[in-house]
Amino acid sequence: MAAPRKYPAELQERATRLAIEARQDPERRRGAVRRVSEQLGVNPETLRNWVRQSEIDAGTRPGVSTS
């Protein structure tokens, strides 16, 4: 049986979107995931994994897609 989700899906989507948008700006890229994770109360490594998977699903990063 899978563990219950610690973060709601809405928070995951919002945090991922904010982190990706922040990383697109060259001046804000460094530390973007850490900043967003602190602002939203999400573990930085968790957010980093969400961003990585989102990039894979979008086809901008190599890897195995969620679908």
PyMOL Python script that loads the backbone (N, CA, C, O; Angstrom):
from pymol import cmd

cmd.read_pdbstr("""\
ATOM      1  N   MET A   1       0.841  -1.181   0.000  1.00  0.00           N
ATOM      2  CA  MET A   1       0.000   0.000   0.000  1.00  0.00           C
ATOM      3  C   MET A   1       0.883   1.241   0.000  1.00  0.00           C
ATOM      4  O   MET A   1       1.843   1.321   0.767  1.00  0.00           O
ATOM      5  N   ALA A   2       0.568   2.195  -0.844  1.00  0.00           N
ATOM      6  CA  ALA A   2       1.360   3.422  -0.974  1.00  0.00           C
ATOM      7  C   ALA A   2       1.112   4.341   0.225  1.00  0.00           C
ATOM      8  O   ALA A   2       0.035   4.341   0.822  1.00  0.00           O
ATOM      9  N   ALA A   3       2.129   5.110   0.550  1.00  0.00           N
ATOM     10  CA  ALA A   3       2.007   6.078   1.639  1.00  0.00           C
ATOM     11  C   ALA A   3       1.095   7.221   1.201  1.00  0.00           C
ATOM     12  O   ALA A   3       1.033   7.549   0.016  1.00  0.00           O
ATOM     13  N   PRO A   4       0.387   7.826   2.154  1.00  0.00           N
ATOM     14  CA  PRO A   4      -0.473   8.960   1.780  1.00  0.00           C
ATOM     15  C   PRO A   4       0.370  10.136   1.303  1.00  0.00           C
ATOM     16  O   PRO A   4       1.509  10.309   1.738  1.00  0.00           O
ATOM     17  N   ARG A   5      -0.187  10.937   0.415  1.00  0.00           N
ATOM     18  CA  ARG A   5       0.532  12.094  -0.128  1.00  0.00           C
ATOM     19  C   ARG A   5       0.702  13.145   0.956  1.00  0.00           C
ATOM     20  O   ARG A   5      -0.243  13.482   1.668  1.00  0.00           O
ATOM     21  N   LYS A   6       1.913  13.652   1.069  1.00  0.00           N
ATOM     22  CA  LYS A   6       2.198  14.671   2.070  1.00  0.00           C
ATOM     23  C   LYS A   6       1.739  16.047   1.602  1.00  0.00           C
ATOM     24  O   LYS A   6       1.323  16.878   2.410  1.00  0.00           O
ATOM     25  N   TYR A   7       1.814  16.282   0.304  1.00  0.00           N
ATOM     26  CA  TYR A   7       1.460  17.578  -0.262  1.00  0.00           C
ATOM     27  C   TYR A   7       0.277  17.419  -1.221  1.00  0.00           C
ATOM     28  O   TYR A   7       0.243  16.470  -2.003  1.00  0.00           O
ATOM     29  N   PRO A   8      -0.683  18.330  -1.168  1.00  0.00           N
ATOM     30  CA  PRO A   8      -1.818  18.262  -2.108  1.00  0.00           C
ATOM     31  C   PRO A   8      -1.349  18.468  -3.551  1.00  0.00           C
ATOM     32  O   PRO A   8      -0.330  19.114  -3.797  1.00  0.00           O
ATOM     33  N   ALA A   9      -2.091  17.921  -4.483  1.00  0.00           N
ATOM     34  CA  ALA A   9      -1.744  18.020  -5.907  1.00  0.00           C
ATOM     35  C   ALA A   9      -1.693  19.474  -6.364  1.00  0.00           C
ATOM     36  O   ALA A   9      -0.856  19.833  -7.193  1.00  0.00           O
ATOM     37  N   GLU A  10      -2.582  20.317  -5.831  1.00  0.00           N
ATOM     38  CA  GLU A  10      -2.604  21.732  -6.222  1.00  0.00           C
ATOM     39  C   GLU A  10      -1.303  22.425  -5.820  1.00  0.00           C
ATOM     40  O   GLU A  10      -0.755  23.228  -6.575  1.00  0.00           O
ATOM     41  N   LEU A  11      -0.814  22.101  -4.617  1.00  0.00           N
ATOM     42  CA  LEU A  11       0.441  22.690  -4.154  1.00  0.00           C
ATOM     43  C   LEU A  11       1.601  22.205  -5.013  1.00  0.00           C
ATOM     44  O   LEU A  11       2.491  22.982  -5.357  1.00  0.00           O
ATOM     45  N   GLN A  12       1.592  20.935  -5.355  1.00  0.00           N
ATOM     46  CA  GLN A  12       2.644  20.376  -6.209  1.00  0.00           C
ATOM     47  C   GLN A  12       2.674  21.087  -7.564  1.00  0.00           C
ATOM     48  O   GLN A  12       3.741  21.469  -8.044  1.00  0.00           O
ATOM     49  N   GLU A  13       1.512  21.262  -8.173  1.00  0.00           N
ATOM     50  CA  GLU A  13       1.444  21.922  -9.480  1.00  0.00           C
ATOM     51  C   GLU A  13       1.905  23.377  -9.395  1.00  0.00           C
ATOM     52  O   GLU A  13       2.661  23.846 -10.247  1.00  0.00           O
ATOM     53  N   ARG A  14       1.446  24.085  -8.366  1.00  0.00           N
ATOM     54  CA  ARG A  14       1.809  25.501  -8.205  1.00  0.00           C
ATOM     55  C   ARG A  14       3.312  25.656  -7.949  1.00  0.00           C
ATOM     56  O   ARG A  14       3.968  26.497  -8.564  1.00  0.00           O
ATOM     57  N   ALA A  15       3.845  24.848  -7.045  1.00  0.00           N
ATOM     58  CA  ALA A  15       5.266  24.936  -6.717  1.00  0.00           C
ATOM     59  C   ALA A  15       6.124  24.609  -7.936  1.00  0.00           C
ATOM     60  O   ALA A  15       7.124  25.280  -8.194  1.00  0.00           O
ATOM     61  N   THR A  16       5.740  23.598  -8.671  1.00  0.00           N
ATOM     62  CA  THR A  16       6.497  23.214  -9.870  1.00  0.00           C
ATOM     63  C   THR A  16       6.472  24.336 -10.897  1.00  0.00           C
ATOM     64  O   THR A  16       7.505  24.683 -11.470  1.00  0.00           O
ATOM     65  N   ARG A  17       5.289  24.903 -11.128  1.00  0.00           N
ATOM     66  CA  ARG A  17       5.164  25.994 -12.106  1.00  0.00           C
ATOM     67  C   ARG A  17       6.016  27.198 -11.688  1.00  0.00           C
ATOM     68  O   ARG A  17       6.733  27.767 -12.511  1.00  0.00           O
ATOM     69  N   LEU A  18       5.937  27.582 -10.414  1.00  0.00           N
ATOM     70  CA  LEU A  18       6.707  28.726  -9.930  1.00  0.00           C
ATOM     71  C   LEU A  18       8.210  28.489 -10.052  1.00  0.00           C
ATOM     72  O   LEU A  18       8.952  29.394 -10.434  1.00  0.00           O
ATOM     73  N   ALA A  19       8.657  27.291  -9.734  1.00  0.00           N
ATOM     74  CA  ALA A  19      10.083  26.984  -9.816  1.00  0.00           C
ATOM     75  C   ALA A  19      10.572  27.003 -11.261  1.00  0.00           C
ATOM     76  O   ALA A  19      11.650  27.523 -11.548  1.00  0.00           O
ATOM     77  N   ILE A  20       9.787  26.440 -12.161  1.00  0.00           N
ATOM     78  CA  ILE A  20      10.174  26.428 -13.576  1.00  0.00           C
ATOM     79  C   ILE A  20      10.220  27.848 -14.125  1.00  0.00           C
ATOM     80  O   ILE A  20      11.141  28.200 -14.862  1.00  0.00           O
ATOM     81  N   GLU A  21       9.229  28.665 -13.770  1.00  0.00           N
ATOM     82  CA  GLU A  21       9.216  30.059 -14.231  1.00  0.00           C
ATOM     83  C   GLU A  21      10.421  30.822 -13.685  1.00  0.00           C
ATOM     84  O   GLU A  21      11.039  31.600 -14.411  1.00  0.00           O
ATOM     85  N   ALA A  22      10.759  30.609 -12.423  1.00  0.00           N
ATOM     86  CA  ALA A  22      11.896  31.300 -11.807  1.00  0.00           C
ATOM     87  C   ALA A  22      13.206  30.864 -12.450  1.00  0.00           C
ATOM     88  O   ALA A  22      14.128  31.670 -12.578  1.00  0.00           O
ATOM     89  N   ARG A  23      13.302  29.607 -12.855  1.00  0.00           N
ATOM     90  CA  ARG A  23      14.533  29.105 -13.470  1.00  0.00           C
ATOM     91  C   ARG A  23      14.718  29.623 -14.894  1.00  0.00           C
ATOM     92  O   ARG A  23      15.825  29.558 -15.427  1.00  0.00           O
ATOM     93  N   GLN A  24      13.664  30.133 -15.517  1.00  0.00           N
ATOM     94  CA  GLN A  24      13.780  30.649 -16.874  1.00  0.00           C
ATOM     95  C   GLN A  24      14.450  32.014 -16.912  1.00  0.00           C
ATOM     96  O   GLN A  24      15.000  32.405 -17.942  1.00  0.00           O
ATOM     97  N   ASP A  25      14.412  32.735 -15.813  1.00  0.00           N
ATOM     98  CA  ASP A  25      15.051  34.051 -15.719  1.00  0.00           C
ATOM     99  C   ASP A  25      16.509  33.851 -15.301  1.00  0.00           C
ATOM    100  O   ASP A  25      16.764  33.382 -14.192  1.00  0.00           O
ATOM    101  N   PRO A  26      17.481  34.201 -16.171  1.00  0.00           N
ATOM    102  CA  PRO A  26      18.891  33.963 -15.858  1.00  0.00           C
ATOM    103  C   PRO A  26      19.349  34.614 -14.550  1.00  0.00           C
ATOM    104  O   PRO A  26      20.234  34.090 -13.874  1.00  0.00           O
ATOM    105  N   GLU A  27      18.761  35.733 -14.200  1.00  0.00           N
ATOM    106  CA  GLU A  27      19.168  36.422 -12.977  1.00  0.00           C
ATOM    107  C   GLU A  27      18.627  35.734 -11.725  1.00  0.00           C
ATOM    108  O   GLU A  27      19.215  35.857 -10.651  1.00  0.00           O
ATOM    109  N   ARG A  28      17.524  35.019 -11.851  1.00  0.00           N
ATOM    110  CA  ARG A  28      16.912  34.359 -10.695  1.00  0.00           C
ATOM    111  C   ARG A  28      17.119  32.849 -10.701  1.00  0.00           C
ATOM    112  O   ARG A  28      16.672  32.165  -9.780  1.00  0.00           O
ATOM    113  N   ARG A  29      17.789  32.318 -11.719  1.00  0.00           N
ATOM    114  CA  ARG A  29      17.914  30.872 -11.874  1.00  0.00           C
ATOM    115  C   ARG A  29      18.598  30.206 -10.683  1.00  0.00           C
ATOM    116  O   ARG A  29      18.123  29.193 -10.170  1.00  0.00           O
ATOM    117  N   ARG A  30      19.695  30.772 -10.258  1.00  0.00           N
ATOM    118  CA  ARG A  30      20.455  30.167  -9.163  1.00  0.00           C
ATOM    119  C   ARG A  30      19.641  30.215  -7.869  1.00  0.00           C
ATOM    120  O   ARG A  30      19.241  31.291  -7.423  1.00  0.00           O
ATOM    121  N   GLY A  31      19.402  29.071  -7.279  1.00  0.00           N
ATOM    122  CA  GLY A  31      18.671  28.984  -6.026  1.00  0.00           C
ATOM    123  C   GLY A  31      17.165  29.096  -6.153  1.00  0.00           C
ATOM    124  O   GLY A  31      16.472  29.245  -5.147  1.00  0.00           O
ATOM    125  N   ALA A  32      16.643  29.025  -7.373  1.00  0.00           N
ATOM    126  CA  ALA A  32      15.202  29.202  -7.583  1.00  0.00           C
ATOM    127  C   ALA A  32      14.394  28.126  -6.864  1.00  0.00           C
ATOM    128  O   ALA A  32      13.394  28.434  -6.216  1.00  0.00           O
ATOM    129  N   VAL A  33      14.808  26.896  -6.971  1.00  0.00           N
ATOM    130  CA  VAL A  33      14.062  25.801  -6.344  1.00  0.00           C
ATOM    131  C   VAL A  33      14.073  25.966  -4.829  1.00  0.00           C
ATOM    132  O   VAL A  33      13.048  25.772  -4.175  1.00  0.00           O
ATOM    133  N   ARG A  34      15.209  26.316  -4.278  1.00  0.00           N
ATOM    134  CA  ARG A  34      15.320  26.504  -2.829  1.00  0.00           C
ATOM    135  C   ARG A  34      14.413  27.636  -2.359  1.00  0.00           C
ATOM    136  O   ARG A  34      13.704  27.497  -1.362  1.00  0.00           O
ATOM    137  N   ARG A  35      14.437  28.765  -3.087  1.00  0.00           N
ATOM    138  CA  ARG A  35      13.602  29.912  -2.707  1.00  0.00           C
ATOM    139  C   ARG A  35      12.117  29.568  -2.735  1.00  0.00           C
ATOM    140  O   ARG A  35      11.385  29.866  -1.792  1.00  0.00           O
ATOM    141  N   VAL A  36      11.683  28.944  -3.814  1.00  0.00           N
ATOM    142  CA  VAL A  36      10.266  28.594  -3.942  1.00  0.00           C
ATOM    143  C   VAL A  36       9.880  27.580  -2.871  1.00  0.00           C
ATOM    144  O   VAL A  36       8.800  27.674  -2.288  1.00  0.00           O
ATOM    145  N   SER A  37      10.749  26.619  -2.610  1.00  0.00           N
ATOM    146  CA  SER A  37      10.428  25.607  -1.604  1.00  0.00           C
ATOM    147  C   SER A  37      10.294  26.226  -0.217  1.00  0.00           C
ATOM    148  O   SER A  37       9.429  25.826   0.562  1.00  0.00           O
ATOM    149  N   GLU A  38      11.143  27.196   0.091  1.00  0.00           N
ATOM    150  CA  GLU A  38      11.047  27.869   1.387  1.00  0.00           C
ATOM    151  C   GLU A  38       9.770  28.697   1.480  1.00  0.00           C
ATOM    152  O   GLU A  38       9.123  28.727   2.526  1.00  0.00           O
ATOM    153  N   GLN A  39       9.409  29.363   0.398  1.00  0.00           N
ATOM    154  CA  GLN A  39       8.213  30.207   0.397  1.00  0.00           C
ATOM    155  C   GLN A  39       6.943  29.388   0.596  1.00  0.00           C
ATOM    156  O   GLN A  39       6.004  29.840   1.251  1.00  0.00           O
ATOM    157  N   LEU A  40       6.916  28.186   0.030  1.00  0.00           N
ATOM    158  CA  LEU A  40       5.700  27.373   0.066  1.00  0.00           C
ATOM    159  C   LEU A  40       5.738  26.267   1.118  1.00  0.00           C
ATOM    160  O   LEU A  40       4.754  25.547   1.289  1.00  0.00           O
ATOM    161  N   GLY A  41       6.858  26.123   1.824  1.00  0.00           N
ATOM    162  CA  GLY A  41       6.951  25.108   2.862  1.00  0.00           C
ATOM    163  C   GLY A  41       7.063  23.691   2.339  1.00  0.00           C
ATOM    164  O   GLY A  41       6.530  22.754   2.933  1.00  0.00           O
ATOM    165  N   VAL A  42       7.760  23.539   1.220  1.00  0.00           N
ATOM    166  CA  VAL A  42       7.963  22.236   0.592  1.00  0.00           C
ATOM    167  C   VAL A  42       9.437  21.875   0.728  1.00  0.00           C
ATOM    168  O   VAL A  42      10.306  22.742   0.638  1.00  0.00           O
ATOM    169  N   ASN A  43       9.712  20.606   0.943  1.00  0.00           N
ATOM    170  CA  ASN A  43      11.089  20.152   1.013  1.00  0.00           C
ATOM    171  C   ASN A  43      11.787  20.444  -0.323  1.00  0.00           C
ATOM    172  O   ASN A  43      11.237  20.124  -1.377  1.00  0.00           O
ATOM    173  N   PRO A  44      12.990  21.047  -0.301  1.00  0.00           N
ATOM    174  CA  PRO A  44      13.665  21.407  -1.561  1.00  0.00           C
ATOM    175  C   PRO A  44      13.932  20.217  -2.487  1.00  0.00           C
ATOM    176  O   PRO A  44      13.794  20.340  -3.704  1.00  0.00           O
ATOM    177  N   GLU A  45      14.307  19.082  -1.928  1.00  0.00           N
ATOM    178  CA  GLU A  45      14.566  17.914  -2.778  1.00  0.00           C
ATOM    179  C   GLU A  45      13.276  17.383  -3.400  1.00  0.00           C
ATOM    180  O   GLU A  45      13.282  16.892  -4.529  1.00  0.00           O
ATOM    181  N   THR A  46      12.192  17.481  -2.675  1.00  0.00           N
ATOM    182  CA  THR A  46      10.897  17.072  -3.216  1.00  0.00           C
ATOM    183  C   THR A  46      10.534  17.952  -4.406  1.00  0.00           C
ATOM    184  O   THR A  46      10.127  17.454  -5.456  1.00  0.00           O
ATOM    185  N   LEU A  47      10.683  19.260  -4.234  1.00  0.00           N
ATOM    186  CA  LEU A  47      10.383  20.182  -5.329  1.00  0.00           C
ATOM    187  C   LEU A  47      11.317  19.951  -6.505  1.00  0.00           C
ATOM    188  O   LEU A  47      10.883  19.981  -7.656  1.00  0.00           O
ATOM    189  N   ARG A  48      12.581  19.724  -6.230  1.00  0.00           N
ATOM    190  CA  ARG A  48      13.548  19.454  -7.305  1.00  0.00           C
ATOM    191  C   ARG A  48      13.110  18.221  -8.101  1.00  0.00           C
ATOM    192  O   ARG A  48      13.211  18.212  -9.328  1.00  0.00           O
ATOM    193  N   ASN A  49      12.630  17.188  -7.419  1.00  0.00           N
ATOM    194  CA  ASN A  49      12.142  15.982  -8.100  1.00  0.00           C
ATOM    195  C   ASN A  49      10.897  16.275  -8.928  1.00  0.00           C
ATOM    196  O   ASN A  49      10.756  15.765 -10.039  1.00  0.00           O
ATOM    197  N   TRP A  50      10.000  17.089  -8.396  1.00  0.00           N
ATOM    198  CA  TRP A  50       8.793  17.464  -9.149  1.00  0.00           C
ATOM    199  C   TRP A  50       9.162  18.209 -10.415  1.00  0.00           C
ATOM    200  O   TRP A  50       8.599  17.949 -11.478  1.00  0.00           O
ATOM    201  N   VAL A  51      10.108  19.138 -10.308  1.00  0.00           N
ATOM    202  CA  VAL A  51      10.536  19.928 -11.471  1.00  0.00           C
ATOM    203  C   VAL A  51      11.188  19.010 -12.502  1.00  0.00           C
ATOM    204  O   VAL A  51      10.910  19.115 -13.697  1.00  0.00           O
ATOM    205  N   ARG A  52      12.050  18.117 -12.040  1.00  0.00           N
ATOM    206  CA  ARG A  52      12.717  17.181 -12.946  1.00  0.00           C
ATOM    207  C   ARG A  52      11.694  16.341 -13.695  1.00  0.00           C
ATOM    208  O   ARG A  52      11.792  16.187 -14.912  1.00  0.00           O
ATOM    209  N   GLN A  53      10.711  15.794 -12.981  1.00  0.00           N
ATOM    210  CA  GLN A  53       9.696  14.959 -13.626  1.00  0.00           C
ATOM    211  C   GLN A  53       8.836  15.765 -14.586  1.00  0.00           C
ATOM    212  O   GLN A  53       8.456  15.267 -15.646  1.00  0.00           O
ATOM    213  N   SER A  54       8.529  16.993 -14.230  1.00  0.00           N
ATOM    214  CA  SER A  54       7.742  17.857 -15.112  1.00  0.00           C
ATOM    215  C   SER A  54       8.496  18.133 -16.405  1.00  0.00           C
ATOM    216  O   SER A  54       7.902  18.138 -17.483  1.00  0.00           O
ATOM    217  N   GLU A  55       9.791  18.360 -16.302  1.00  0.00           N
ATOM    218  CA  GLU A  55      10.611  18.597 -17.498  1.00  0.00           C
ATOM    219  C   GLU A  55      10.684  17.343 -18.360  1.00  0.00           C
ATOM    220  O   GLU A  55      10.674  17.433 -19.588  1.00  0.00           O
ATOM    221  N   ILE A  56      10.756  16.188 -17.733  1.00  0.00           N
ATOM    222  CA  ILE A  56      10.766  14.926 -18.490  1.00  0.00           C
ATOM    223  C   ILE A  56       9.435  14.749 -19.207  1.00  0.00           C
ATOM    224  O   ILE A  56       9.399  14.393 -20.385  1.00  0.00           O
ATOM    225  N   ASP A  57       8.345  14.998 -18.494  1.00  0.00           N
ATOM    226  CA  ASP A  57       7.009  14.847 -19.094  1.00  0.00           C
ATOM    227  C   ASP A  57       6.796  15.830 -20.244  1.00  0.00           C
ATOM    228  O   ASP A  57       6.097  15.519 -21.208  1.00  0.00           O
ATOM    229  N   ALA A  58       7.401  17.024 -20.141  1.00  0.00           N
ATOM    230  CA  ALA A  58       7.261  18.036 -21.192  1.00  0.00           C
ATOM    231  C   ALA A  58       8.189  17.755 -22.373  1.00  0.00           C
ATOM    232  O   ALA A  58       8.056  18.383 -23.424  1.00  0.00           O
ATOM    233  N   GLY A  59       9.117  16.829 -22.215  1.00  0.00           N
ATOM    234  CA  GLY A  59      10.029  16.487 -23.292  1.00  0.00           C
ATOM    235  C   GLY A  59      11.261  17.377 -23.364  1.00  0.00           C
ATOM    236  O   GLY A  59      12.013  17.309 -24.337  1.00  0.00           O
ATOM    237  N   THR A  60      11.481  18.210 -22.351  1.00  0.00           N
ATOM    238  CA  THR A  60      12.643  19.093 -22.367  1.00  0.00           C
ATOM    239  C   THR A  60      13.841  18.473 -21.660  1.00  0.00           C
ATOM    240  O   THR A  60      14.927  19.052 -21.644  1.00  0.00           O
ATOM    241  N   ARG A  61      13.643  17.296 -21.077  1.00  0.00           N
ATOM    242  CA  ARG A  61      14.725  16.597 -20.372  1.00  0.00           C
ATOM    243  C   ARG A  61      14.571  15.109 -20.675  1.00  0.00           C
ATOM    244  O   ARG A  61      13.451  14.600 -20.701  1.00  0.00           O
ATOM    245  N   PRO A  62      15.670  14.411 -20.902  1.00  0.00           N
ATOM    246  CA  PRO A  62      15.556  12.981 -21.177  1.00  0.00           C
ATOM    247  C   PRO A  62      15.171  12.209 -19.912  1.00  0.00           C
ATOM    248  O   PRO A  62      15.554  12.578 -18.802  1.00  0.00           O
ATOM    249  N   GLY A  63      14.417  11.146 -20.100  1.00  0.00           N
ATOM    250  CA  GLY A  63      14.012  10.308 -18.978  1.00  0.00           C
ATOM    251  C   GLY A  63      12.712   9.584 -19.290  1.00  0.00           C
ATOM    252  O   GLY A  63      12.174   9.668 -20.394  1.00  0.00           O
ATOM    253  N   VAL A  64      12.227   8.869 -18.281  1.00  0.00           N
ATOM    254  CA  VAL A  64      11.000   8.100 -18.440  1.00  0.00           C
ATOM    255  C   VAL A  64       9.818   8.950 -18.024  1.00  0.00           C
ATOM    256  O   VAL A  64       9.746   9.430 -16.893  1.00  0.00           O
ATOM    257  N   SER A  65       8.906   9.127 -18.942  1.00  0.00           N
ATOM    258  CA  SER A  65       7.714   9.940 -18.717  1.00  0.00           C
ATOM    259  C   SER A  65       6.766   9.268 -17.707  1.00  0.00           C
ATOM    260  O   SER A  65       6.764   8.046 -17.555  1.00  0.00           O
ATOM    261  N   THR A  66       5.978  10.081 -17.038  1.00  0.00           N
ATOM    262  CA  THR A  66       5.000   9.564 -16.093  1.00  0.00           C
ATOM    263  C   THR A  66       3.987   8.667 -16.790  1.00  0.00           C
ATOM    264  O   THR A  66       3.596   7.628 -16.258  1.00  0.00           O
ATOM    265  N   SER A  67       3.569   9.068 -17.970  1.00  0.00           N
ATOM    266  CA  SER A  67       2.586   8.266 -18.717  1.00  0.00           C
ATOM    267  C   SER A  67       3.294   7.118 -19.371  1.00  0.00           C
ATOM    268  O   SER A  67       2.663   6.310 -20.052  1.00  0.00           O
TER     269      SER A  67
END
""", "prot")
cmd.dss("prot")
cmd.show_as("cartoon", "prot")
cmd.util.cbc("prot")
cmd.orient("prot")
